[in-house]
Amino acid sequence: MTPPRPRVALFVTCLVDLYRPSVGFAALKLLEEAGCEVVVPDTQTCCGQPAYNSGDRATATDLARAVVDAFFPYDYTVAPSGSCAGQIAHHYPSLFADDPFYRGKAEALGAKTHELTSFLTDVLGLTSVTARYDGIATYHDSCSGLRELGVKAQPRALLSTVEGLALKEMAEPEICCGFGGTFCVKYPDISNRMVGDKAKDVAATGADTLLAGDLGCLLNMAGKLKREGSAVKVRHVAEVLAGVTGDVAPIGEAR
């Protein structure tokens, strides 16, 4: 008897929806090719992280409740973003400290919420992808994915199976790029210094492509690289793993 396909709810994220829909379609392709039945709940909204990080717990709670209601029925929730997945998996329960019903649902949802590459490798056991990308890439470890979810080896393991791709590590791939959501708005001078250091680290690798798993980091780094006249192409890891880079220009570049 064939086991049932896992029903996966794709949390698209605000930035992907508004700025880089190709990442969502790449995630969908990867999940379906891995044998999942993928649903994109049409009532999903922001995960609430910007409000949460700014101290607006009331708004964060309202947004979290909507996400819990939309995603709870599915076997798994998967996001092409360590920060959004981390918010759902680790921070939702605390928002419902005085609401045992939603706290229980939030804890259950958090336990089955994963970042995309972690889900593919750690949950589904995927060891390779069918994709080609000719070039040398370096990989930036986004803070939330790395420190909250342990996403480090998973994207690299899958990237090692992409034909034509060589991966060259930065000296400090785990150092923050300076985006930090609202951090870059509140502390622009510090943020700019941090992303400047990151751009230098990227350039020192000699790579022609910069990859990461969070679009916020990618937008921040792409902006700095372009302002400095760098030719480095910037892409979300899902686009390379799904083999859809021929369909969309690198981040920050015209079609």
SETIKE-838159 format. One record per atom (N, C-alpha, C): x, y, z. Coordinates in pm, whole numbers, plus 50000, padded with zeros to 5 digits. Each point is the difference from the previous one (the first is absolute). Example, Ala and Ser with C-alpha at 12.3 -4.5 7.8 and 13.67 -1.06 7.14 Angstrom:
2
NODE      X      Y      Z
NODE  51319  49431  50780
NODE  49911  50119  50000
NODE  50090  50120  50000
NODE  49965  50105  49928
NODE  50082  50119  50006
NODE  49923  50109  50073
//
This chain:
255
NODE      X      Y      Z
NODE  50084  49880  50000
NODE  49916  50120  50000
NODE  50088  50125  50000
NODE  49972  50092  49910
NODE  50079  50123  49990
NODE  49967  50093  50116
NODE  50102  50046  50074
NODE  49971  50091  50112
NODE  49945  50132  49949
NODE  49915  50065  50077
NODE  49942  50128  49956
NODE  50106  50108  49987
NODE  49980  50088  49906
NODE  50093  50112  49982
NODE  49981  50099  50115
NODE  50109  50049  50060
NODE  49984  50099  50107
NODE  49935  50128  49946
NODE  49905  50053  50074
NODE  49934  50125  49962
NODE  50077  50115  50063
NODE  50063  50077  49916
NODE  50088  50109  50045
NODE  49937  50134  49967
NODE  49988  50084  50101
NODE  49952  50137  49979
NODE  50122  50090  49980
NODE  50005  50068  49887
NODE  50113  50087  49969
NODE  49974  50140  50053
NODE  50085  50042  50094
NODE  49993  50138  50051
NODE  50088  50085  49909
NODE  49941  50078  49915
NODE  50071  50067  49893
NODE  50093  50110  50051
NODE  49959  50071  50102
NODE  50064  50117  50063
NODE  49966  50128  49924
NODE  49996  50109  50074
NODE  49965  50130  49943
NODE  50099  50045  49893
NODE  50129  49991  50030
NODE  50101  50049  49906
NODE  49999  49921  49871
NODE  49984  49868  50009
NODE  49993  49919  49879
NODE  49878  50038  49918
NODE  49888  50015  50066
NODE  49875  50034  49930
NODE  50011  50135  49930
NODE  50061  50097  50066
NODE  50003  50136  49946
NODE  50119  50027  49908
NODE  50114  49937  50028
NODE  50122  50036  49927
NODE  50060  49889  49914
NODE  49975  49875  50034
NODE  50069  49891  49929
NODE  49911  49876  49995
NODE  49887  50006  49928
NODE  49911  49884  49993
NODE  50067  49874  49946
NODE  50106  50016  49922
NODE  50070  49884  49945
NODE  50051  49907  50109
NODE  50031  50054  50118
NODE  50046  49917  50110
NODE  49887  49908  50047
NODE  49879  50053  50006
NODE  49886  49919  50038
NODE  49973  49888  49901
NODE  50008  50032  49871
NODE  49978  49898  49897
NODE  50113  49896  50002
NODE  50122  50043  50029
NODE  50111  49906  50010
NODE  49979  49905  50118
NODE  49956  50055  50114
NODE  49972  49917  50117
NODE  49890  49899  49969
NODE  49896  50046  49932
NODE  49890  49913  49962
NODE  50050  49885  49912
NODE  50084  50032  49903
NODE  50055  49899  49910
NODE  50083  49897  50076
NODE  50085  50046  50090
NODE  50083  49910  50077
NODE  49917  49907  50087
NODE  49899  50053  50064
NODE  49915  49920  50088
NODE  49919  49898  49922
NODE  49946  50040  49887
NODE  49922  49906  49920
NODE  50088  49890  49942
NODE  50118  50036  49954
NODE  50091  49900  49946
NODE  50049  49903  50108
NODE  49996  50045  50124
NODE  50039  49914  50111
NODE  49885  49911  50048
NODE  49884  50012  49934
NODE  49888  49912  50030
NODE  49894  50056  50091
NODE  49999  50130  50021
NODE  49901  50062  50089
NODE  49878  50050  49924
NODE  49888  49999  50068
NODE  49882  50071  49953
NODE  50006  50139  50064
NODE  50014  50101  49918
NODE  50024  50134  50052
NODE  49874  50086  49990
NODE  49970  50066  50109
NODE  49887  50093  50007
NODE  50054  50137  50040
NODE  49948  50104  49937
NODE  50037  50136  50037
NODE  49876  50067  50058
NODE  49984  49998  50133
NODE  49879  50058  50060
NODE  49980  50145  49958
NODE  49881  50029  49945
NODE  49979  50134  49945
NODE  49966  50104  50106
NODE  49989  49957  50125
NODE  49974  50097  50108
NODE  50127  50038  50075
NODE  50114  49950  49955
NODE  50124  50030  50073
NODE  50037  50147  49988
NODE  50057  50050  50107
NODE  50049  50138  50003
NODE  50141  49999  50056
NODE  50046  50112  50048
NODE  50133  50011  50060
NODE  50010  49910  50123
NODE  50120  49946  50025
NODE  50020  49918  50119
NODE  49998  50083  50128
NODE  50013  50132  49986
NODE  49995  50088  50117
NODE  50135  50036  50057
NODE  50108  49954  49937
NODE  50132  50024  50056
NODE  50035  50149  50013
NODE  49972  50085  49899
NODE  50032  50143  50017
NODE  49932  50062  50122
NODE  49874  49968  50020
NODE  49929  50053  50117
NODE  50058  49942  50128
NODE  50028  49871  49999
NODE  50055  49933  50118
NODE  50133  50062  50041
NODE  50088  50020  49903
NODE  50132  50055  50029
NODE  49995  50147  50041
NODE  49892  50068  49964
NODE  49985  50141  50036
NODE  49926  50018  50132
NODE  49960  49892  50063
NODE  49932  50008  50129
NODE  49850  50012  49991
NODE  49944  49991  49879
NODE  49855  50011  49983
NODE  49939  49860  50011
NODE  49987  49953  50123
NODE  49952  49864  50023
NODE  49854  49981  49959
NODE  49919  50104  50010
NODE  49859  49987  49964
NODE  49984  49967  49851
NODE  50069  50077  49916
NODE  49994  49974  49856
NODE  50063  49865  49966
NODE  50113  49970  50063
NODE  50067  49872  49976
NODE  49909  49883  50035
NODE  49926  50014  50108
NODE  49909  49893  50043
NODE  49885  49983  49902
NODE  49944  50110  49954
NODE  49891  49991  49902
NODE  50047  49931  49872
NODE  50119  50035  49954
NODE  50054  49938  49880
NODE  50033  49853  50024
NODE  50054  49970  50115
NODE  50033  49861  50033
NODE  49875  49913  50005
NODE  49893  50054  50056
NODE  49875  49923  50009
NODE  49948  49966  49860
NODE  50011  50096  49908
NODE  49955  49975  49863
NODE  50085  49892  49933
NODE  50130  50003  50024
NODE  50089  49898  49942
NODE  49970  49863  50059
NODE  49981  49994  50130
NODE  49968  49872  50064
NODE  49872  49942  49941
NODE  49897  50082  49985
NODE  49874  49950  49944
NODE  50016  49949  49857
NODE  50081  50070  49921
NODE  50015  49964  49859
NODE  50087  49877  49979
NODE  50103  49980  50084
NODE  50099  49896  49975
NODE  49989  49877  50089
NODE  49926  50009  50107
NODE  49990  49890  50094
NODE  49952  49868  49938
NODE  49906  50002  49904
NODE  49945  49874  49950
NODE  50098  49913  49920
NODE  50114  50051  49960
NODE  50086  49926  49909
NODE  50109  49921  50074
NODE  50057  49903  49928
NODE  50102  49915  50062
NODE  50124  50080  50037
NODE  50039  50091  49912
NODE  50119  50083  50022
NODE  49976  50140  49947
NODE  50073  50095  50058
NODE  50009  50135  49945
NODE  50146  50023  49962
NODE  50021  50047  49877
NODE  50135  50020  49950
NODE  50012  50141  49944
NODE  50111  50067  50032
NODE  50024  50137  49951
NODE  50138  50010  49938
NODE  50013  50071  49888
NODE  50132  50025  49942
NODE  50069  50116  50072
NODE  50001  49991  50133
NODE  50050  50108  50084
NODE  50023  49948  50140
NODE  50123  50010  50049
NODE  50028  49960  50136
NODE  49939  50092  50103
NODE  49987  50130  49966
NODE  49948  50095  50098
NODE  49851  49979  50023
NODE  49923  49982  49895
NODE  49856  49977  50017
NODE  49973  49865  50064
NODE  50073  49897  49954
NODE  49982  49868  50060
NODE  50039  50002  50147
NODE  50106  50073  50033
NODE  50042  50012  50138
NODE  49899  50072  50086
NODE  49937  50103  49945
NODE  49897  50074  50073
NODE  49883  49907  50035
NODE  49956  49923  49902
NODE  49887  49909  50024
NODE  50039  49889  50096
NODE  50117  49942  49978
NODE  50040  49882  50077
NODE  50036  50032  50145
NODE  50058  50117  50024
NODE  50056  50027  50133
NODE  49932  50112  50079
NODE  49934  50093  49932
NODE  49951  50118  50071
NODE  49848  50008  50013
NODE  49928  49924  49922
NODE  49854  50007  50010
NODE  49946  49959  50137
NODE  50045  49890  50060
NODE  49940  49959  50127
NODE  50002  50108  50107
NODE  50108  50079  50007
NODE  50008  50103  50104
NODE  49895  50109  49982
NODE  49950  50017  49879
NODE  49898  50102  49975
NODE  49865  49960  50059
NODE  49984  49870  50027
NODE  49871  49952  50050
NODE  50013  49945  50142
NODE  50081  50067  50079
NODE  50021  49955  50138
NODE  49871  49997  50080
NODE  49905  50090  49967
NODE  49873  50007  50074
NODE  49886  49934  49924
NODE  50033  49924  49896
NODE  49897  49935  49918
NODE  50043  49854  49977
NODE  49965  49911  50093
NODE  50045  49861  49992
NODE  49961  49931  49868
NODE  49884  50033  49946
NODE  49955  49935  49877
NODE  50095  50033  49885
NODE  50024  50129  49978
NODE  50088  50038  49889
NODE  50147  49971  50030
NODE  50036  49999  50127
NODE  50138  49964  50032
NODE  50028  49856  49959
NODE  49904  49912  50029
NODE  50015  49860  49961
NODE  50008  49984  49850
NODE  49915  50073  49928
NODE  50003  49992  49854
NODE  50130  50058  49945
NODE  50048  50108  50061
NODE  50124  50063  49955
NODE  50118  49907  50023
NODE  50003  49931  50112
NODE  50109  49905  50027
NODE  49998  49885  49901
NODE  49881  49951  49970
NODE  49989  49890  49904
NODE  50042  50045  49860
NODE  49958  50122  49962
NODE  50039  50052  49870
NODE  50151  50022  49994
NODE  50056  50053  50106
NODE  50144  50024  50002
NODE  50081  49872  49983
NODE  49951  49891  50056
NODE  50072  49873  49993
NODE  50004  49944  49858
NODE  49909  50043  49916
NODE  49996  49949  49862
NODE  50026  50110  49897
NODE  50072  50103  50042
NODE  50037  50110  49911
NODE  50150  49995  49972
NODE  50037  50013  49874
NODE  50140  49984  49960
NODE  50041  50100  49893
NODE  50127  50034  50001
NODE  50061  50073  49888
NODE  50013  49902  49884
NODE  49994  50051  49877
NODE  49991  49917  49881
NODE  50110  49895  49987
NODE  50128  50041  50001
NODE  50107  49902  49978
NODE  50010  49900  50115
NODE  49968  50046  50121
NODE  50000  49910  50114
NODE  49890  49896  49986
NODE  49884  50041  49954
NODE  49890  49907  49981
NODE  50035  49895  49894
NODE  50056  50046  49888
NODE  50034  49908  49892
NODE  50100  49894  50045
NODE  50100  50041  50076
NODE  50105  49906  50039
NODE  49968  49927  50130
NODE  49962  50072  50104
NODE  49983  49940  50132
NODE  49869  49922  50015
NODE  49895  50046  49934
NODE  49870  49934  50013
NODE  49974  49902  49886
NODE  50020  50045  49877
NODE  49972  49914  49886
NODE  50118  49910  49962
NODE  50119  50032  50050
NODE  50116  49918  49969
NODE  50055  50020  49861
NODE  49972  50115  49939
NODE  50050  50028  49865
NODE  50151  50019  50004
NODE  50070  49934  49908
NODE  50146  50008  49998
NODE  50055  50066  49875
NODE  49916  50025  49900
NODE  50048  50062  49877
NODE  49886  50067  49926
NODE  50037  50089  49910
NODE  49902  50067  49915
NODE  50044  49985  49854
NODE  49906  50019  49910
NODE  50032  49996  49857
NODE  49999  50142  49948
NODE  50116  50062  50001
NODE  50012  50139  49958
NODE  50142  50026  49952
NODE  50015  50106  49922
NODE  50132  50041  49952
NODE  50015  50150  50017
NODE  50118  50041  50047
NODE  50032  50141  50010
NODE  50150  50013  49981
NODE  50040  50063  49892
NODE  50142  50013  49970
NODE  50058  50123  50068
NODE  50087  49977  50096
NODE  50063  50113  50067
NODE  50058  49961  50134
NODE  50056  50101  50067
NODE  50056  49983  50134
NODE  49912  50082  50095
NODE  49948  49935  50101
NODE  49911  50068  50094
NODE  50058  50000  50140
NODE  49961  50100  50077
NODE  50030  50002  50142
NODE  49868  50012  50074
NODE  49994  49949  50123
NODE  49872  49991  50071
NODE  50004  50078  50131
NODE  49899  50085  50019
NODE  49986  50077  50124
NODE  49901  49932  50092
NODE  50040  49976  50125
NODE  49911  49939  50099
NODE  49918  50109  50068
NODE  49872  50002  49975
NODE  49912  50099  50062
NODE  49984  49970  50149
NODE  49990  50106  50077
NODE  50006  49987  50147
NODE  49892  49910  50059
NODE  49874  50024  49967
NODE  49892  49922  50061
NODE  50005  49854  49959
NODE  50023  49976  49871
NODE  50007  49862  49955
NODE  50113  49924  50068
NODE  50115  50065  50012
NODE  50117  49937  50061
NODE  49981  49980  50150
NODE  49964  50106  50070
NODE  50003  49996  50146
NODE  49872  49948  50064
NODE  49887  50014  49933
NODE  49875  49950  50056
NODE  49964  49861  49947
NODE  50038  49971  49876
NODE  49956  49876  49937
NODE  50113  49905  49964
NODE  50124  50042  50016
NODE  50111  49912  49969
NODE  50021  49974  49852
NODE  49963  50097  49918
NODE  50018  49985  49856
NODE  50142  50042  49963
NODE  50081  49904  49962
NODE  50138  50026  49964
NODE  50047  49901  49893
NODE  49999  49873  50035
NODE  50048  49897  49908
NODE  49899  49968  49891
NODE  49871  50017  50030
NODE  49896  49953  49909
NODE  50006  50066  49862
NODE  50003  50133  49990
NODE  50008  50060  49867
NODE  50128  49964  49927
NODE  50109  49990  50073
NODE  50128  49967  49938
NODE  50000  49856  49946
NODE  49936  49910  50072
NODE  49992  49861  49954
NODE  49925  49991  49867
NODE  49890  50073  49989
NODE  49922  49997  49876
NODE  50073  50073  49888
NODE  50063  50112  50033
NODE  50074  50075  49898
NODE  50116  49918  49944
NODE  50056  49911  50079
NODE  50113  49919  49954
NODE  49959  49904  49889
NODE  49869  49981  49981
NODE  49951  49909  49896
NODE  49955  50074  49874
NODE  50009  50132  49999
NODE  49963  50079  49883
NODE  50114  49993  49898
NODE  49969  49954  49881
NODE  50103  49987  49896
NODE  50056  50136  49962
NODE  50132  50006  49982
NODE  50065  50122  49955
NODE  50029  50101  50108
NODE  49952  49976  50122
NODE  50015  50097  50109
NODE  50114  49963  50093
NODE  50087  50095  50028
NODE  50105  49984  50101
NODE  49969  50096  50114
NODE  50016  49954  50122
NODE  49970  50082  50117
NODE  50129  50039  50070
NODE  50018  50130  50019
NODE  50119  50051  50068
NODE  49956  50082  50121
NODE  50047  49961  50116
NODE  49954  50063  50124
NODE  50064  50136  50026
NODE  49922  50088  50059
NODE  50051  50127  50050
NODE  50084  49975  50125
NODE  50079  50097  50038
NODE  50077  49988  50124
NODE  49907  49997  50120
NODE  49891  50079  49993
NODE  49905  50008  50112
NODE  49856  49992  49949
NODE  49958  49883  49953
NODE  49866  49987  49944
NODE  49887  50016  50102
NODE  50032  49984  50130
NODE  49897  50005  50103
NODE  49981  50141  50058
NODE  50078  50097  49956
NODE  49986  50136  50051
NODE  49879  50068  49936
NODE  49921  50071  50081
NODE  49879  50068  49953
NODE  50031  50098  49887
NODE  49908  50009  49906
NODE  50018  50092  49887
NODE  49958  50143  50034
NODE  49935  50017  50117
NODE  49959  50134  50040
NODE  49856  50033  49970
NODE  49927  49907  49938
NODE  49859  50028  49969
NODE  49917  49999  50128
NODE  49978  49884  50056
NODE  49933  49992  50130
NODE  49860  50057  50003
NODE  49929  49997  49888
NODE  49864  50053  49998
NODE  49999  50149  50029
NODE  49941  50039  50112
NODE  49991  50141  50036
NODE  50134  50057  50046
NODE  50099  49915  50027
NODE  50131  50047  50045
NODE  50062  50095  49899
NODE  49990  49965  49871
NODE  50064  50083  49897
NODE  49934  50136  49987
NODE  49876  50012  50046
NODE  49929  50128  49997
NODE  50033  50082  50125
NODE  50009  49933  50113
NODE  50028  50068  50127
NODE  50146  50042  50012
NODE  50089  49919  49944
NODE  50144  50025  50013
NODE  50067  49992  49863
NODE  49967  50092  49910
NODE  50050  49990  49862
NODE  50151  50007  49987
NODE  50067  50080  50081
NODE  50145  50011  49990
NODE  50070  49869  50038
NODE  49952  49941  50109
NODE  50058  49872  50043
NODE  49970  49892  49896
NODE  49876  49998  49952
NODE  49960  49902  49901
NODE  50084  50011  49873
NODE  50024  50124  49956
NODE  50078  50020  49878
NODE  50144  49952  50018
NODE  50056  50022  50119
NODE  50136  49951  50027
NODE  50003  49848  49996
NODE  49898  49939  50056
NODE  49996  49853  50004
NODE  49987  49940  49861
NODE  49911  50056  49920
NODE  49983  49945  49865
NODE  50121  50032  49913
NODE  50069  50109  50031
NODE  50124  50031  49929
NODE  50107  49895  50028
NODE  50010  49959  50126
NODE  50094  49894  50036
NODE  49963  49870  49931
NODE  49871  49973  49992
NODE  49954  49878  49934
NODE  50034  50003  49852
NODE  49982  50115  49936
NODE  50032  50012  49858
NODE  50148  49974  49974
NODE  50086  50047  50090
NODE  50144  49975  49987
NODE  50030  49851  50014
NODE  49931  49934  50092
NODE  50020  49858  50021
NODE  49957  49920  49876
NODE  49888  50042  49941
NODE  49952  49936  49877
NODE  50103  50017  49889
NODE  50048  50123  49982
NODE  50095  50029  49892
NODE  50128  49920  50015
NODE  50045  49979  50125
NODE  50125  49930  50024
NODE  49995  49854  49958
NODE  49880  49943  49989
NODE  49989  49860  49959
NODE  50025  49982  49851
NODE  49980  50105  49921
NODE  50010  49988  49856
NODE  49877  49937  49938
NODE  49895  49978  50079
NODE  49877  49939  49948
NODE  49927  50097  49908
NODE  49927  49946  49904
NODE  49920  50084  49911
NODE  49854  50005  50042
NODE  49964  49919  50102
NODE  49861  49995  50045
NODE  49996  49993  50152
NODE  49908  50076  50060
NODE  49976  49996  50143
NODE  49863  49938  50025
NODE  49996  49899  50086
NODE  49875  49931  50032
NODE  49969  50013  50149
NODE  49871  49993  50032
NODE  49955  49996  50139
NODE  49857  49949  50000
NODE  49948  49977  50120
NODE  49866  49945  50011
NODE  49896  50098  50049
NODE  50037  50125  50022
NODE  49905  50102  50045
NODE  50004  50120  49907
NODE  49883  50036  49948
NODE  49995  50107  49901
NODE  50038  50136  50059
NODE  49970  50025  50126
NODE  50038  50127  50061
NODE  50151  50020  49994
NODE  50074  49898  50040
NODE  50147  50006  49993
NODE  50046  50020  49856
NODE  49938  49927  49909
NODE  50040  50008  49859
NODE  49975  50138  49941
NODE  49887  50060  50031
NODE  49971  50135  49950
NODE  50101  50100  50055
NODE  50031  49986  50129
NODE  50096  50090  50063
NODE  50139  49986  49937
NODE  50046  49878  49984
NODE  50133  49977  49945
NODE  50007  50035  49852
NODE  49894  49969  49926
NODE  49997  50034  49858
NODE  50006  50150  49980
NODE  49928  50074  50085
NODE  50001  50145  49989
NODE  50139  50057  50021
NODE  50070  49950  50101
NODE  50135  50049  50029
NODE  50096  49964  49887
NODE  49992  49876  49953
NODE  50090  49957  49893
NODE  49978  50083  49873
NODE  49875  50027  49967
NODE  49972  50078  49879
NODE  50047  50144  50015
NODE  49983  50057  50119
NODE  50046  50137  50023
NODE  50152  50011  49987
NODE  50068  49891  50029
NODE  50145  50000  49990
NODE  50049  49958  49861
NODE  49906  49974  49910
NODE  50037  49963  49864
NODE  50045  49857  49984
NODE  49967  49914  50094
NODE  50039  49860  49993
NODE  49922  49925  49893
NODE  50065  49905  49937
NODE  49935  49916  49898
NODE  49945  49871  50059
NODE  50011  49982  50130
NODE  49952  49877  50064
NODE  49848  49991  49987
NODE  49953  49885  49956
NODE  49856  49975  49987
NODE  49947  49951  50134
NODE  49880  50043  50036
NODE  49943  49964  50129
NODE  49869  49924  49977
NODE  49988  49883  50062
NODE  49881  49916  49981
NODE  49963  49928  50129
NODE  49872  49967  50010
NODE  49953  49915  50109
NODE  50039  49856  49969
NODE  50041  49926  50101
NODE  50045  49863  49980
NODE  49895  49913  49933
NODE  49871  50026  50027
NODE  49895  49918  49941
NODE  49999  50011  49848
NODE  50032  50118  49947
NODE  50000  50018  49855
NODE  50106  49913  49933
NODE  50115  49989  50064
NODE  50108  49918  49944
NODE  49967  49852  50015
NODE  49951  49960  50117
NODE  49967  49859  50023
NODE  49888  49952  49909
NODE  49907  50089  49968
NODE  49887  49963  49915
NODE  50033  50010  49851
NODE  50117  50057  49967
NODE  50040  50012  49861
NODE  49917  50098  49920
NODE  49960  50111  50064
NODE  49913  50096  49931
NODE  50071  50134  49978
NODE  50131  50001  50009
NODE  50072  50127  49988
NODE  49992  50060  49861
NODE  49969  49920  49900
NODE  49987  50054  49865
NODE  49871  50077  49979
NODE  49908  49989  50096
NODE  49869  50063  49986
NODE  49992  50138  50063
NODE  50098  50036  50082
NODE  49991  50127  50073
NODE  50141  50056  50018
NODE  50012  50133  49990
NODE  50130  50065  50016
NODE  50045  49993  50145
NODE  50131  50010  50024
NODE  50049  50007  50139
NODE  49936  50115  50076
NODE  49999  49991  50130
NODE  49940  50102  50084
NODE  50071  50134  49979
NODE  49921  50105  49977
NODE  50056  50132  49981
NODE  50037  50033  49858
NODE  49974  49908  49906
NODE  50033  50025  49861
NODE  49874  49998  49914
NODE  50004  50077  49891
NODE  49887  50004  49908
NODE  49990  49868  49926
NODE  49882  49971  49951
NODE  49980  49878  49924
NODE  50083  50003  49873
//
